[in-house]
């Protein structure tokens, strides 16, 4: 499911300078990569692109630009994708370099104004728009993607949207990162939250490939500065890098650059430093009508899907390249669907796909309808095919999440059916996206990254969309009651245990903070981070001792709740 995004006026700018040329950034590393038409034609080269990340005086650098409430642009820039939330900051600062970020953060500290950071605008809750946020630092123009030969790593700036990053990496070098499936998501929040996507069963989480990070932090004296942390064993800032492998945004500082390199990758050939995606994918979308769908048939489909995930989510599974998302929607939608992709070059890919589809529907007594099935190039499937992607939205929404270590117990199946067929609620865009998980993700230990859920077989994304503010209460009540009913046996949330394993920080859910919605006795931060939270707090104490970067679910300083 998308981690929704705004885009705004930066689209033309980003297309013009998808990849960067040589420039001095951060610690002074040289940057090189395809530029402009050379990339489109298959050539490579170096040069200075518009909006280099160098400094305030870099030729062609964008900004800084300050938008205040009297500016006609303020209404757009004071909100993100979720139209439930509109901020009232004193100003929005659009930045085009890391030095501009340092200046903006320093200004916020010196004037006592709480800052917040926006890249793609996908924050699910009001963490960037709450009333106490007085300065929004908009990094959407920090959007370059390229290769850094000095670090033998690819760089992605926080404002780059995933679709643009995939295009640049693939067209320039034939590589990618196993990130999310919505091309409009900003890399800034996606990566630091431990993002996943359709290639994660094959290659792991995107943070499993995170080599380094440049971030603007504030020390105990109130001085903002840039620091670079890498995963090198002798790097004294290595713990800061670890904290960016899943802590979520807005807790430690402002990311101004990520460097990506696959673990264990050697040599100097860029094409060998990140995963190479399949050339082509066999894709499928099937659906089941609600008409004639009994409770037994519905539960059979979900039960079969969960059991298949249990049996086929080990690292090295023959089905590692198969990613699927079962999307049971409310009955008012008329039907619900399942979307699947598999590497088309895998031996008997079509047979594997057929066997999977047959197993999910076996015994349901109701046949699926084939809505789409074809072989298409990977980049087209990833950035344009509507199976897993979603357009920018201007809707209101509320979301929740869960990790599953096993298939669905019977009480959960019945709760799913009960709330998806309620007659007192109509929501054709109200659904649960159940993603096949595991594979290479589960080959990493719980403490190797800040993401501790490393033995799950499914990941669930509950979401309801609507347009009118007058319908807020109705949709919020439905999704809250649905979620609490599914996890009634563990206090209304997916408490870590034998079957469930907590929640995903990028699908932020402020309800987890409240006892009326979370009766498990397990605090929100344990649901997200489990035993890794204390280590994150230690990183917070070192890198943000003044708690400059804070929101409703940011990592707390030690001793605070």
N, C-alpha and C positions, 0 to 999 in steps of 0.2 A: 504494500500500500504506500502511496506517496507520503512523504513528510512534506506537506504542502508548501507552496512558495509564491512569493511575488516576483515580478521580473522588472516591470517598469521600463524606463527609458534606456537601461543599460544593454538591451538586446543588440542593437546595431553596433555599439562600442565593442561588446564582447566578440561578435562575429568578425569584426575587423582585425582583432588582435588576439585570436585564440591562443597562439603560442608566442613565446617571447624570444628575443635575441639576447646577445651577450650584454650583461650589465652587472654592476657590483651591488650586491644586496646582503644585508645582514652581516655575516662574518666575512664578507668580501669574496665569496665564491663566484666563479665565472659561470654564467648561464648560457646555454646554447640550445637551439632547437629550430624546427621548421618555422618559417615566417611567411605570413600572407599567402600569396599565390603559389609560392614554392611548395608549400605543404599540400595545397590542393592538387598540384601537378605531380606530386610524388617526390619532389626534390627536397633537399634540406639546405640549410644555410644559417648564418648568424647575422645579427644586426640589432639595431636598437628599435624596439617597437613602441608604439604609443602606450603611455602609462607604465613605464618600467617601475619596478618596485624599489628603486634605489633610494632616493631621499627627496626632501622638499624641493631641491633644485634640479632634480633629474629632468632632462629634456622630455617634454611631452607628458610629464606626469599629470594625472588628473588631480584636481582639487588642491587643497581642501575646499569644500563648499558647505556653508552653513544655511540651513533652511529653518526659518522660525515661523510661529503661528500665523503671521500676516502674509506669508508667502503662499501663492496658489498651489504650490506643490506639497504643502504641509499635510493636507488630508491624505494623500497617497503615502507619504513617507512616514507617517506616524502610526501606521498599522501594518500588520503582516497579512498572511493568507487567511487566517481564521477571523472572519468578520465579527465574531463575538467580542473581539478585543480591539479597542482603539485607545492609543496612548495620548497623553497630554504633556509631552516633554517641552522644556523650554526651547530646545533646538534639536535638530537632526544634523549630525556632521557626516558628510560623505567624504570618504578618504580614498586616496589612490596610492599610498605608500605606507610602509611600516613606520617611517619617521612621522608621518601625519597622524598615525594612530598613537604614537608616543605623546605627541603634543596634545591630542584630544584627551587622552587619559590623564595627563598631567594637569590640564585645565580643570577637569572634573574633580580631581583630588584637591587642587588648590582652592577651588571655589565651593567645595563641600557639596557638589551635585552628584547624585548617584548616577553612574553610567550603566548602560546596557548595550549589547552588541547584536547587530542583525547582519546576516549574510544573505541567505535566501528567503528569510521571512517565514520559516516553517514551524516556528514554535507553537505547540498545541495549546499551551496555557498562556497566562498574562505576564510571563516572565520579562518580556521586553516592553510591555505596555502598562504595567502597574502604575498607580498614581505617584509612587515615590521615585520613579525613573525620570530624571530631569534632562539627561543627555543621551541620545541614541547615537551610537557610532555605527554608521552604515558602511560595511566593507564590500558592497556589491561591485565596486569598481576595482577592487583588488582581485582580479579574475584571470590571471595568467596561468598557463599550463606549459610545462616544457621540461627539458632535461638538463641536469646540472652535472657536467662531467667531473668536476672536482670532488663531488660527493658520491659519484656513481649512483645517482638516484634521480627520480623524476620529481618535479615540484608541482604542487597544486595550491593555488592561493584560495583563500576562504570564500571569495565571492564567485568563484567559478561554479557554474551549475553542473550537475553530474553529467548531463547529456553533452555539454561542451567539453568537459574533461575526457569523456569516453571518445569523442570524435578526435580530439587532439592526440591523445595517446595512441589510438588505433591507426589513424591516418598517417601519423608521423613515424611510428615505430612498430606497429602491429601488436601492441600490448594493451593491457587494461588493468583496472583494480576491481575486485569483486564487491562493488558497492551497490547502492540501491537501484530500484527499477523505475523510479520516477525521474525523468530527465531534468525537471525544473528545480529539484532540490539543490540548495547551496551546499558546497563541500564543507564550509566552515563548521556548521553544527552537525552535519551527517557523520563526518569522520570522528570527531571527538566523542560522539555518543556511541561509537562502536558499530557503525552501520553494517548492514548485511544486504544481500541481493541474490539474484538468480544464479550467480556463479559461486556462491559461498559454500554450497555443499561440495563443490569441486576444489575450491581454492582457499576457503576460510573467510574470516571477516576482513573488512577493509583494514582494520587496525592491526591485523596480523602482519600487514605489509608496511606498517608505518616505521620509517627509519629515523626521521627527525622532525622537529617542529621548531619554528621561530615564533615566539610569543612576546607580547608586551605585558610586563608584570610590574607590580608596585611594591617596593620594599618597606621596611618598618619605619623609615624616615619619610615616607610619602613620595619617593622619587620613582617615576616611571622610567622603564628602560627595556630595551630589546635583549632577549637572551635566546640562544640556540641550544637545544638539547637533542642528543641522538641516543640510539640504543647501543652504541659502542661500550664495551665492558669498562673501559677506562674513562668514560665521560663522567665528570663529577656531577653533571646535571641530568644523569640518566633517569633519575626518579621522576623528574618533571615530564620526561617523555612518556614514562609508564602511566602517569596520571592522565595523559591525553589519549590513552587507549581505551576510553569508555566512560569517563567521568561525566560526560555531558557538557554542554556549553554554559558559559556564564559563571564559572566557579573559580578559576585560577588566574585568568587574564584574557587577553585578546590574541587569538592565533592570527598571524599574518602570513604564514607559509607552512605547508606540510611537505615533507620529502618522503617518497615512497620507494621501497626496494623490497623484493621478496626475501623472506628469511633464508639465509644460506646461499643466496645468489652470488656467484663469483664472476670474474672477468670484467671486461670493460665494454663489451657489446651491449648497448642499451636494450636490444631486443631480448636479451636473456635475463634482464633484471626484474621484470614483472611478468605475471601470467599472460600467456597468449590465449585469447578466447577462441572458441570454435569458429571455423570459417563460416559454417552454416548451422542453422538450428531447424529441427523439425518441431513445429509448434502446433498446438491443438487447443481449441476451446469447445467444451461441451456444456450442455445445460440440461436441467431437469425441470419440468413444469410443476408448479404447486398444485395445479388441478389434478386430482386423483392421488396426490401424495399423502399416504397415511403416516401416522407417527412411526409405525414399525419400519416402513420403507425409508423414511428420512433418517432414522437412527441407524439403520443398516449401512447407509452410504457413509455417514460420518464415522461409524465404528470401523468399517472396512478401511477407510482412509487412514485413520489413526493406527490401525494394526499394520498396514503397509509401511507407514513411516517407522514404526518400531523395528520392523524386520530389515529395513533398507537404509538406515541412517548411520551405519558405521563407516569410519574412514576406509576408503578403498572399496566400497560397495560397487558392484557393476552398475548400479543406478546413481552413482555419484554425480553424473552430469545431468540428471533429471531433476528439475525444479518444478514444483507444482503448487498451485494455490486454489484451494477449495473455498468458495465464497457463498456460504448460505446467507441469503438475503431475506428480509421480511416478506411474508406472503403477498403483501401489497405490490411487490415488484413483479409478480406473475410467475417468476422462475428464479432459479439460482444456478450458478455456473462453476466450472472448474477450468483453469487455464494451466497448460503444461508446456514445458520446453525440454528438449534433449539434444545433445550434440549429435548432429546428423551424420557425423563420420564414425560414431560408435558402431561396431559390428551389430547388424540387425537392429538398428535404432527403431525402425518402424515396428518390429516385433516386440521390443521392450515397451514401447509406448502402448501398443495394443494390449499387452498383458497387464500393464498398470491400469488402463481404463477399465478392462474387464473385471479386475479384482475390486476396484472401488465400487462398481455397480452390482457385484455378484450377490444374488439373493434378495435384491431390493424389490424385484417384481415390477419395476418401472424403468423403461429404457431411456438412456440419455439421447439427446439430439446433438449431432455434430454441427456446430456453428462455424468452425474454421479449422482447417488442417492443411498445412503446406510447409514447404522447406524454403526458408528465406535467409539472406545473409545476416550475420550476427549484428553488425552495427545497425542495420535497419530494424531488426527485431528489438534491439535495446533502446533505440531512441525514437522510433516511429510507430512500431506495431502496438496496437492498443491493448494487447492481452494483459500486460503488467503495468503499462504506463497510464498516466492520467494527465489531463491538461491542467493548466493553472486554474484555480478556483477562486470565486468570490463569495463562497458560501460560509455559513456558520457550521461548526462541527464540534463534536466531543468524541474523544477516543479513550480506549483502555487497552491493556495488553496482558499477555500471559505466556510463559514458557511451559511446555509440556514435556515431561520425561517419559511418559507412557501414553498410550491411547486413551480415549475418553471413557471414564467410568459411566455406568448406566444412569446415575443421578444427573450427571452433567449433560448427557445426551437428551434426557427428558426435559431438562431446563432449557436447552437450546430450542427444542421444538415448541415448548410452551410459549416462549417469548417471541419467537419468530412467526407464530401464528395467532398472536393476540388480536382480538377483534376491536379492542379499545384503543388501538394505535395503528396508524398507517404511515409507513416510511419506506418508500421504494428505494431510497438510498441509505438504508439502515441495514448493516450486515456485519459479518465477521469474516475476516480474511485469514484462513488457516494455511500457513506456509509450511511446506516440507522443510525440515531443518536438519542439523547434524552434519554428517559427512566429515569433511576436513575441519569444520568448525570444532568438532569434538576431539580432534587430535591435539589440541592445545590445552594445557593445564589451567585450572581456574585462577591461579595467581599470576600467570604469565602476562595477562592484560588486566585492565580494570574491569572488563566484562567477565563475571564469574560463571555464567551459565554455559558450561562446556560439555554437558551430556544430555541435552534436550533433543527431542525428535520432531517437535512442531513448535511454531511460534504463532501466537494468535494476536490479531489486531481487530478489536471491536471498534466500530465507528458508526456514527449517525450524522448525516448531513441534512441541512434545511436552509431556507432562505430568510424567513420572516422572524424577527425578534420576538414576536408575539407567540411563537411556537417553542421558545426556549425551554420552558418548564416541561412541556410534554415530551420533548426529545431527551432532555436530561433525566427525567424520571424513568423513561423507558430503559435507557442504557444502564443506569445505575441499578435498577431493579433486576434487570437481566443478569448483569455481572455478579451481583450479590447472590442471586439464586444459583447460578452455575457453581460458585465457590462457597455455597452455604456451609459445607462441611469443614471449611478452614477459615471461618470468620469473614466471609464475603470477599476474600481476595485469594489469589493463587499462592498461598504461603509455601515457601520452600519445603519440600517433603518428597515422598515417594513418587507422587504423580505430577505435581506442579512444582515450578522452580522460580517463582517471583515474576518480575515485570521488566520491561524494556524502557530505559531512561529516555530514549528518543521519542517514544510515544508517551510523553509526559502526561501524568494524570494527578492533578492536585487533590483529588478525592482521597488518595492514599494517605494524606496527612491527617484526615479527620476520622475520629472514632466512630462517627455515625455511619461512615461508609467502609471503614476498615476496622472490623472488630476482632482481628486476628491476634492482636497484641504484638505484632511484628511491625516496626516502624517503616515508613516509606523507604528510607535509605537502605535498610536490610533487604527489602523486596527488590531493589535495583542492584545493589552491590554486594550483598551478603557479607562474607568475611573480609572483603577488600576495602570496606568503608574506613576502617581505622587507618589503613595505609594512605588512603586518599586524604583523610583529615591531617595526617602528618605532612603531606605535600602542600595542603592548603596553608598550614601554619608557616611553612617556609616561604612559599611563593606569594601568598596574599595575606600576610599577618594582620593587616588593617581591615580585612573583609570588605575591600572595595567592590569586588565582584560577587554579588549575592542576589538571590531571588528565592522564590518559595520552595524550591527543591535543589538549591545549590549545596555543595559540600560545606558543612559547618566547620568552624574552628573547633579544635578539641575542647571539650567541656561545654559546648553549646548544643542545643537541640533545635 
